Amino acid sequence: MILEHALLPVTPGREAEFERAFAEARTLIAAMPGFRGLRLSRSIETPNEYLLLVEWTSVEAHDPGFRGSPEYRRWRELLHHFYEPFPVVEHFAQVCVVADPLPN
């Protein structure tokens, strides 16, 4: 599994509009081959900043897979005009997961 990580700096004052657009955009990415799940979280300290985490089966499922698709063109139309500056996207390979607290 590969984890895509992007900090999304949304133009201040456009957060509600961004969240509505994301509700539509998430259906596009969820239908892509290799998509495993996503999480969008909003910063408490910086309310116009969001953290997007997307799980893919491989980097290739994301790029060129999703990014080379017609669905990605629609994703761009829905979301990219909200960002200032444009986010940096990185991919991570899992090293360790702790789901429950470790026993004492």
C-alpha positions as CSV (number, residue, x, y, z in Angstrom):
1,M,0.0,0.0,0.0
2,I,1.1,3.5,-0.8
3,L,0.0,6.6,1.1
4,E,-0.4,9.9,-0.9
5,H,0.0,12.9,1.3
6,A,-0.9,16.5,0.4
7,L,-1.4,19.6,2.5
8,L,-4.1,21.7,0.8
9,P,-3.9,25.4,1.5
10,V,-7.4,26.6,0.6
11,T,-7.8,30.4,0.0
12,P,-9.1,31.8,3.4
13,G,-12.9,32.3,3.4
14,R,-13.5,29.6,0.8
15,E,-13.4,26.5,3.1
16,A,-17.1,25.7,2.9
17,E,-17.1,26.0,-0.9
18,F,-14.1,23.8,-1.1
19,E,-15.7,21.1,1.1
20,R,-18.8,21.1,-1.1
21,A,-16.6,20.7,-4.2
22,F,-14.6,17.9,-2.5
23,A,-17.8,16.0,-1.8
24,E,-18.3,15.7,-5.6
25,A,-14.6,15.2,-6.3
26,R,-14.2,12.3,-3.9
27,T,-16.6,10.2,-6.0
28,L,-14.3,10.6,-9.0
29,I,-11.2,9.3,-7.2
30,A,-13.0,6.6,-5.3
31,A,-14.0,4.9,-8.6
32,M,-10.3,4.7,-9.8
33,P,-8.5,1.4,-10.2
34,G,-6.0,1.0,-7.3
35,F,-7.8,3.4,-5.0
36,R,-8.1,2.0,-1.5
37,G,-9.5,4.9,0.6
38,L,-9.0,8.5,1.6
39,R,-9.1,10.8,4.6
40,L,-9.6,14.6,4.4
41,S,-8.9,16.4,7.7
42,R,-9.1,20.2,8.5
43,S,-6.4,21.9,10.6
44,I,-7.6,23.2,14.0
45,E,-4.8,25.7,14.2
46,T,-4.9,26.8,10.6
47,P,-8.6,26.4,9.5
48,N,-7.9,27.0,5.8
49,E,-5.4,24.1,5.6
50,Y,-6.5,20.5,4.9
51,L,-4.6,17.3,5.0
52,L,-5.5,14.8,2.3
53,L,-4.3,11.2,2.7
54,V,-5.1,8.7,-0.1
55,E,-4.3,5.0,0.0
56,W,-3.4,3.5,-3.3
57,T,-2.3,0.0,-4.2
58,S,0.8,1.5,-6.0
59,V,2.3,4.8,-7.0
60,E,1.4,4.0,-10.6
61,A,-2.3,3.7,-9.6
62,H,-2.1,7.4,-8.7
63,D,0.4,8.6,-11.3
64,P,0.0,8.0,-14.2
65,G,-3.3,6.1,-13.4
66,F,-5.6,8.7,-11.8
67,R,-3.6,11.7,-13.0
68,G,-3.7,10.5,-16.6
69,S,-7.5,9.9,-16.5
70,P,-10.5,12.0,-17.6
71,E,-11.6,11.9,-14.0
72,Y,-8.5,13.8,-13.0
73,R,-9.3,16.5,-15.4
74,R,-12.7,17.0,-13.7
75,W,-10.9,16.7,-10.2
76,R,-8.7,19.7,-11.3
77,E,-11.7,21.7,-12.5
78,L,-13.5,21.1,-9.1
79,L,-10.6,21.7,-6.7
80,H,-7.4,23.3,-8.1
81,H,-8.6,26.9,-8.1
82,F,-9.0,26.8,-4.3
83,Y,-5.3,26.3,-3.6
84,E,-2.8,29.1,-2.8
85,P,-0.1,28.1,-3.1
86,F,-0.5,24.9,-5.0
87,P,0.1,21.8,-2.8
88,V,3.1,19.5,-2.9
89,V,2.1,15.8,-3.2
90,E,4.3,13.0,-1.9
91,H,4.0,9.2,-1.7
92,F,4.9,7.2,1.4
93,A,5.5,3.5,2.0
94,Q,4.3,2.1,5.3
95,V,6.9,1.4,8.0
96,C,4.9,0.8,11.1
97,V,1.3,0.9,12.3
98,V,0.0,0.9,15.8
99,A,-3.8,0.6,15.9
100,D,-4.2,0.1,19.7
101,P,-2.1,1.3,22.6
102,L,0.8,-1.0,23.3
103,P,0.4,-3.1,26.5
104,N,2.2,-1.9,29.6
